[in-house]
Amino acid sequence: MAVEIKGDLVHRCPLYDWDKWLNGKQWLLSQGVDFEVAQASFRSAAFMAARKRGLKLTARPAKDDQDRLAIYIQAYSPK
């Protein structure tokens, strides 16, 4: 028989500081420092986080000053 569960079934801590990184400023985020997943996976996660907040996102692959894979992101409000 099914039983209703009260409260959160799973309570996860956010992996990334999206509120900070989606503040409208341009950010360079480095693999192995700011994120651990593949660059393309992080890019997808950033787009989903922006959409969830009603924002649009510009994202560009890059390398940081240590020659690590990185990504530039900048969130903005849709017009």
C-alpha positions as CSV (number, residue, x, y, z in Angstrom):
1,M,0.0,0.0,0.0
2,A,1.3,3.5,-0.9
3,V,2.2,5.8,2.0
4,E,2.4,9.6,1.7
5,I,5.7,11.0,2.9
6,K,5.8,14.4,4.5
7,G,8.6,16.9,3.8
8,D,11.5,16.6,1.4
9,L,12.4,13.1,0.2
10,V,15.9,14.2,-0.8
11,H,17.5,17.4,0.4
12,R,20.5,18.3,-1.8
13,C,23.0,21.1,-1.3
14,P,23.5,23.1,-4.5
15,L,26.7,22.1,-6.3
16,Y,27.3,25.6,-7.7
17,D,26.7,29.2,-6.6
18,W,24.3,30.0,-9.4
19,D,22.9,33.1,-7.6
20,K,26.3,34.6,-7.6
21,W,27.4,33.5,-11.1
22,L,24.1,34.5,-12.7
23,N,24.2,38.1,-11.3
24,G,24.6,39.7,-14.7
25,K,28.4,40.1,-14.5
26,Q,30.8,38.1,-16.8
27,W,32.4,35.1,-15.1
28,L,35.3,32.9,-16.2
29,L,34.8,29.5,-14.5
30,S,37.5,26.8,-14.7
31,Q,37.2,23.1,-14.9
32,G,38.8,21.4,-11.8
33,V,38.4,24.6,-9.8
34,D,34.8,25.9,-10.2
35,F,33.3,22.7,-11.7
36,E,34.3,19.1,-12.1
37,V,32.1,17.9,-15.0
38,A,32.8,18.1,-18.7
39,Q,32.8,21.7,-20.1
40,A,29.7,20.9,-22.3
41,S,27.9,19.4,-19.3
42,F,28.6,22.5,-17.2
43,R,27.4,24.7,-20.0
44,S,24.1,22.9,-20.2
45,A,23.7,23.1,-16.4
46,A,24.3,26.9,-16.6
47,F,21.7,27.3,-19.2
48,M,19.2,25.3,-17.2
49,A,20.0,27.3,-14.0
50,A,19.5,30.6,-15.9
51,R,16.2,29.4,-17.4
52,K,15.0,28.3,-13.9
53,R,15.5,31.9,-12.7
54,G,13.8,33.5,-15.8
55,L,17.2,34.6,-17.3
56,K,19.0,34.1,-20.6
57,L,22.6,33.2,-20.7
58,T,25.6,33.8,-23.0
59,A,28.3,31.1,-22.7
60,R,31.6,30.7,-24.5
61,P,34.2,27.9,-24.1
62,A,37.6,29.2,-23.1
63,K,40.8,28.3,-21.4
64,D,42.0,30.1,-18.2
65,D,45.5,31.4,-17.5
66,Q,46.6,28.0,-16.3
67,D,45.6,26.5,-19.7
68,R,42.6,24.6,-18.0
69,L,39.3,24.2,-19.9
70,A,37.0,27.0,-18.8
71,I,33.8,28.7,-19.8
72,Y,32.7,32.4,-19.9
73,I,29.2,32.9,-18.7
74,Q,27.0,36.0,-18.4
75,A,23.3,36.0,-17.5
76,Y,20.9,38.7,-18.6
77,S,17.2,39.4,-18.4
78,P,15.1,38.6,-21.5
79,K,13.6,41.6,-23.3
